[in-house]
């Protein structure tokens, strides 16, 4: 099955284009990741240091990407731009940063210091793990 990535803005912002591009590339290079899109999920990403936000609607046959936050996302990730970029390359274990690695421990430290905030991490851990795998370039 082919999954489409749809941009819902006439002119996607830099963050929207970046996140959508990572997902498009991963689905093209790793078609097996389409299985991560088994449920309808709304995700938000907020990057305060650049004043950008993006919403993702993950569905089994498509990913819709839109600038700004819409509704109340089930999972909301908030981080500065450097942290967000770094998250895509952190080694994962079970879809979450592998704390057995230096990079994974750094992510955990940012989470504990609240430099990285994730709303929905306790209510929707599987959805967060799927999102991490979908955005991981490793």
Secondary structure, DSSP 8 states (H G I E B T S, - for coil): ---EEEE-SSS--HHHHHHHHHHHHHHHH-GGGGGG--S-EEEEEEEGGGTEEEEEEEETTEEEEEES--S--SEEEEE-HHHHHHHTTS-EETTEE-TTSHHHHHHHHHHHTTSEEEETTTT-HHHHHHHHHHH---
